[in-house]
């Protein structure tokens, strides 16, 4: 495959970046987005850009960027999940505080069923969510091999836990 040397490497890199940021569209969809090279004052022919897209260098760069994007998205998702569970644990503790305050102030007015339900729900919510953020932080810090081992251990223990219920 003959590679045109007419266009400077910086321009070719910019075309790659534009293509990647546009969502890696087909050449026919992408070609109209390519700006002229400022010094040459022209765009590369569509066949040249098509050749660039098939280069191993561009394929490798694409795979590397895709992996980085995937990792960043996973980290963002984990961080959002940890934040959500921490918020739920805080709400559970607040529910308990409200229940206990209510019980103290309205001992004689409150039906026992309502007070107990509020207290139990607050305790359950805190217990259900309190350890999850710590576990997710631990999983996030593991390398792939340790993470796979942890998942395998969990999956091995899961059937016996299901049988017990």
Buried (B, 14 or more C-beta within 10 A) or exposed (E): EEEEEEBEEEBBEBBBEEBBEEEBEEBEEBBEEBEEBEEEEEBBEBEBBBBBBEBEEBEEBBEEBEEEEEEEEEEEEBEEBBEBBBEBBBBBBEBBEEBBEBBEEEEEEBEEEEBEEBBEBBBEBBEEBBEBBEEBEEBBEEEEEEBEEBEEEEEEEEEEEEEEE
